[in-house]
């Protein structure tokens, strides 16, 4: 009798573990999610500080890249307001809050 209960338990555990592993994301997805959770948007960044651009995501991302807002570039936020001024590669650029929201940055070391 105990043998049947043990077999049922093993089958139950196997079916649970199989369905569990079917929904586990890949390691790279987990790492990317953790990285994105530790980032802030350029809109939220503090004025006067330097940051590294890590991700650009949104409808205008290609246009931002063409302007020089590329991943791994350094950016410094100079002013804040409705439109903010930033420097990238020594060039000052004005960005709307909507565009700045699409640029995810981390503090420069």
C-alpha positions in Angstrom: 0.0 0.0 0.0 2.8 2.5 0.8 4.4 1.6 -2.5 1.3 2.8 -4.5 1.2 6.0 -2.5 4.9 6.7 -3.1 4.4 6.1 -6.9 1.5 8.4 -6.9 3.5 11.0 -5.1 6.4 10.7 -7.6 4.1 11.0 -10.5 2.6 14.1 -9.0 6.0 15.7 -8.3 7.1 14.9 -11.8 4.1 16.5 -13.4 4.4 19.6 -11.2 8.1 20.0 -12.0 7.6 19.5 -15.7 4.9 22.2 -15.8 7.1 24.4 -13.6 10.1 24.2 -15.9 8.0 24.9 -18.9 7.3 28.4 -17.6 10.8 29.3 -16.3 12.3 32.1 -18.4 15.8 31.7 -19.8 18.7 32.9 -17.7 19.5 35.8 -20.1 15.9 37.0 -19.7 16.2 37.0 -15.9 19.5 38.9 -16.0 18.1 41.5 -18.4 15.1 41.9 -16.2 17.2 42.4 -13.1 19.4 44.9 -15.0 16.4 46.8 -16.1 15.0 46.9 -12.6 18.1 48.6 -11.3 18.0 51.3 -14.0 16.2 54.6 -14.0 15.0 56.7 -17.0 16.9 59.8 -18.0 13.7 61.6 -17.1 14.2 60.5 -13.5 18.0 61.1 -13.4 19.4 63.8 -11.2 20.7 67.0 -12.8 24.4 67.4 -12.9 25.3 63.7 -12.8 26.8 61.5 -15.4 25.2 58.3 -16.5 25.8 55.4 -18.9 23.0 54.6 -21.3 22.1 51.0 -21.0 18.8 50.5 -22.9 16.7 52.6 -25.3 13.2 51.3 -25.7 10.3 52.9 -27.4 8.9 54.2 -30.6 11.7 56.8 -31.2 14.6 54.5 -30.2 16.1 54.4 -33.8 15.9 58.2 -34.0 17.6 58.6 -30.6 20.4 56.2 -31.8 20.9 58.3 -34.9 21.3 61.4 -32.7 24.0 59.7 -30.6 22.0 58.3 -27.7 23.4 54.8 -28.1 23.8 52.1 -25.5 27.0 52.3 -23.4 27.5 56.0 -24.2 27.9 58.5 -21.4 25.3 61.2 -20.9 25.2 64.1 -18.5 21.9 65.7 -17.6 22.3 69.5 -17.4 18.8 70.9 -16.9 15.4 69.5 -16.0 12.0 70.7 -16.9 9.5 70.2 -19.7 12.4 69.8 -22.1 15.8 68.8 -20.6 19.2 69.4 -21.9 21.9 66.7 -21.9 25.4 66.3 -23.3 26.4 63.2 -25.2 30.0 63.1 -26.7 30.4 66.8 -25.9 27.2 67.8 -27.8 24.3 69.5 -26.0 20.9 68.1 -27.0 17.4 69.0 -25.9 15.0 66.1 -25.2 11.4 66.1 -24.4 10.3 64.2 -21.2 8.7 61.5 -23.5 12.0 60.9 -25.2 14.0 61.0 -22.0 11.6 58.4 -20.5 12.7 55.9 -23.2 16.4 56.1 -22.3 17.3 53.9 -19.3 20.6 54.8 -17.6 22.7 53.8 -14.7 25.1 55.9 -12.6 28.5 56.3 -14.1 31.4 55.1 -11.9 
